[in-house]
Amino acid sequence: MKPANVVGPTVRGPDFWGREAEVQDLWRLLAHGSVLLTAPRRHGKSSLMNALADDPQAGWTVLYLDVEYVETPSDFVTEVTAALLQLDAFRKLLRAAAGAPGALLRWVGKFVGEVNSAKEGLGEIKISLRDSLRDNTSWAELAEQLLKDLERFEGKLLLIIDEFPMMVANFLDRDETRAIDFLKWFRAQRQQPRKGHVRFLLGGSVNIEPRLERLRREALLNDLERFRLEPLTLRRAAEFVTEVLEAENANFESGVPEEIVRVANCGIHFFLQVLISECLTDARQHRRQLAASHVEPTYRDRVLGPSNRVRFSHYRSRLKEYYGPHERAAHLILDELATKERATTADLLGVLARADEPADIDHVLALLESDHYIASDGEEVKFSSGFLRDWWLRNAYRSRGRG
Amino acid sequence: MSTAPLLFNPSRASSEELEATLVARRPLLEKLEEDLIADSKKRTKRHWQLIGPRGSGKSHFTELIARRLSRDHGWAVARLPEEQYQVGNLGELLEQIVIRLEQLKDSPLEDVKDFHALEELALDRIRAWREKHKKPILVILENLGSLFERKLRDRRSQSRLREILTRDPPFVLLATATSYVDATVQHSAPFYDFFQVITLEDLSSDEVTDLIEARAQWDMDELLLTRIDTVRARAHAVFHFSGGNPRLVLTLYSILRRGFTDELFTQILKLLDEVTPYYQQRLNDISPQMGRILAEMALSGQALAPSDIAKRCRMQVNHVTANIAKLVSERFVRPTGRPSKRKRSYDLNDRLFRLWMQMREDQAARQRLRFLSEFFQHWYEGHPDEVRAAASRVTAAFWQDLRSDATQRCREHIATLEYLQDALPEHSEFLMARLSDHRPNGSPEAAADQVRRLRLLLRSEDRVLRAVASLSLASDLEYLKLPEEGLRVLRDADSAELPHKLRFRVLATLLFTLARTHGPQKAISEGLRIIEQEPATRWLLSVLAQLAAIAHDSSAMKRFAKDDLEHTHCKHCASAAIRNLVRTIADSQQLDMLGWIIDLFTEHAGASELEIDALKLLSSPAPDVSTAERFLRALAYWDRPSDIPAWLLWSATCAISHTPGQAPKAFPLIQDLAKRGFELGRHSAYHLLLILLDAIPEGSPSFTTVLDWTIEHAPRNLLAATFVECVPVVARARTSAPSAIFRVYTALLKKCVLPRDLLPYSIAVEVREAPEKMASLSPEVREAVSLLVDAGEQEGRDQ
């Protein structure tokens, strides 16, 4: 089956396309330890994590949890435990330990018996666990016992925690001390000299590290292996576009896929699919075959134009919201890269000097790179994607940077 | 008859109606249906956001997809109400889904107090239901923006809902929104680009036609279906005003259905009233700053650049630009042509909104309603016949209501005529004129009755109504041989505050009446005095040029005409002035003076080559050729009579019908004028009588044909009054006329057009048969009868 044009939502099964190598790489890394998967939003992290959950390697059991809405460590432990209780193997493991003393068994005992196992819904389990965990301090002890018991789990267990940084941000917002305690505890658990039965794959688009840096706590995630999700190569991108157009039964002339990739000038599935979607809409409205000559006008008018302006306006608003005193410098640098395509640090320093903007250029470039605005290319830097550059030029250029 | 389209409620419509009236969206609907079915068998679970402004057909679309899935594919559908009054948090949202899915009256979870517990338990029930029934579930949620902005505002609720919808969602969500919702476009928001978006674009012009036809088919509207070509022609105007928004298209469709009544003005106001809740809702969807920008754009009446808007709104240009981007995505405005690379302009997408806004925001009462001109202009574009017909209906209604003393309604009719006139400057010369042309004619008694009613209107506080009443009153008074009172009435009616075209007509009527009663030189002096006192009235120079032509003063005519054109900036006014002058010269049969005007005619009146040739022919010296013959030759330039310009047709009709022996040749010209929608007024009635009175040359239409057509097309009382007024003049001018007069009198008497006791004709007939009766007549009757009978005897002797 060919991939449908799914613009935005997580893709799975045949719609998940062109990431076989990344899947294998991840399994290889997970064999050695837990992993932190980072990429901007809509770049395919959740789809990649779902691919691991949908098709685990032999000997692995995978649980996928989206925890963005979890606000306290107690809730996190509740979520993980409730999800584990859905696994027969976990219940079996707990039943084997029945009668042994311990807070964990007291907490989950109600759901361990075989008789009840099929009756409760996940929601009911969560409510019960949450109700009996009103004490906010006991989660650590319970979680430690849980992880210890999981050492006896049949096979290996991968816990995919999607939107982990966002959950940590929630913890920090509510109670900074308790959040740091959680991160310390979590790191300690990862570093326990255990058999290696349990691995964590932590994913998320929000970069939590700058915040931890400000708290001087960046070391709490240092042990995690990083996995950076890269775009498709342009050649693979053209194959992808071809398959999507075929799956959509689109009436298109030859050369269209290559033109779409050339115009979008990037290999990010999402951007390609936005352009595909607009091209298909345009062809439908005009009741005509999609031709290569239609692609660029559609890109200029529809993708970069007013109708999508709001959709991508965060590229500009993010600087205002998060860059504080560095906003103007970041804007100037992006303006320069939008017109010059690429520039050296020295060039950019000159730009800032001429604009009388005394900024720490290395720091600003690091911020822009970690937010995926730009990418280093040897001595030079450039926009991370042609799409983003075009968007900037059309919608944000010189709107602020020149004061 | 089905529900009025504006109140169209898809949930109450039958599936057949929904299918039959779905236009332009079918490919999208079928694609969504296909995708939903495909997704239900795949691991990828997409959720959908249907974006379109209010009235774009979202409810129609979702209702239809719900019915198709349920009926054809065994899905369960839970449709949540748009208002979401019972939803305060995520748990309650899920609870509402449970209630609809299980078709319960009350919530089975009403005892659950904790919101988080409610979430979990409701989810368990939905999952259990799906497990039990083995059916995919579609949840339709109207107004996603309101849900995220008012109910699930906190990040936790949105994150949780996304989590529910992500890996193993218990249902597929199809949400609607009027535009991109902040919670789905903010990069840091949980639902950032989460939904697969379907956009309902505005309809194209062709699709607007399709929708009107589909609706008419469904409503089995015979009236519309039988004149579908007219409806198609009108679709352009519907498209223009609706901006392609289906709800507005259907609103305008309701005008198409009702047809154009004499209350068009009221209809438009009613329409704008009907769309008020719709626009108010749309304005609720946007920020006050965006509303401010929209108001300025609407009131400006033209496309504006952001810098212009910034100046008008006293806002910074970058704020304006940012807000315009949002207005574009909300489809309130659209970019228009780019005069320069740096300066793009924007215009309102939906013209009806402009009209609505102008009506509400513009303080000046006159200005407030100027939108009507725009409406009429587009509505009647390319349909001059319909304009005339509409004007006729309105004027007929005016006189009808005047007879019923319905003053307010008279005012409305006049207002409608004014807007028609503003909207159609190229036709303005006849629209207001139609009011007096259409005035009921007839006996002096009827005219006196009319004078009585019109005098009542002079007491009105409404200056416009007073002026219009004065125009007709002056005409009636002149007919009743009371021209001095008519002149006084017109002088009183004049005011600098009258709308320009109406004031022009008042003063022009004053001067022409003066010319008829005191001679053209007197009228010219009066005109010059008015201009001297108030130089802004120098547009009267065009009237003075006509008066000079009537006075045979060619040098004054040229001076006035040139001065007028120097000061006239409106091309329609210049064109009308030249055409009127040409017609005055032609009517006064001073054809040699036409040669002078050819250049002006070419430059200002947009004359065609044939028209120029005709003028050249008419003005060239040809002493042996009669005026009527010259007109006949000029008319022969056109292959089709329908292409002959109106001024030439009128002048030719007059010239030919007044020429003994040629008059019947004017008959087809009058028929053509009638075909073009011109009312047959006193002049036409006079011309028809002249044709009937004339000796009928061989090959011309027979007397009976002319008579029958005349009686069918001219009002009987008008014919009778014209006969009484004009035949004595003819009898005196043509000593050979009496037998013809008796023939026409007898024919009209037989057709009951004339009364049996019409003196002196009734007696004269008797005296012709029995001359001895003459002696018994009273002296004054005898005198009149003898004029007719003696002339007849003289005629007999001559023969």
Interface residues (C-beta under 8 A of the other chain):
Chain A: A4 V6 V7 G8 P9 T10 V11 R12 G13 P14 D15 F16 R41 R42 S46 N50 A53 D54 Y64 D66 V67 E68 Y69 E71 G121 L122 G123 E124 K126 I127 R130 E163 M166 N170 V206 F270 T281 R284 Q285 P306 S307 R309 V310 R311 S313 H314 Y315 S317 R318 S399
Chain B: P27 L28 D35 A38 K42 R43 T44 K45 R46 H47 D114 H116 A117 E119 E120 L121 A122 L123 D124 R127 A128 R155 R156 S157 S159 R160 R162 E163 T166 R167 Y180 V185 Q186 H187 S188 P190 Y192 D193 F194 F195 Q196 V197 T199 E201 S204 N318 A325 K326 V328 S329 P335
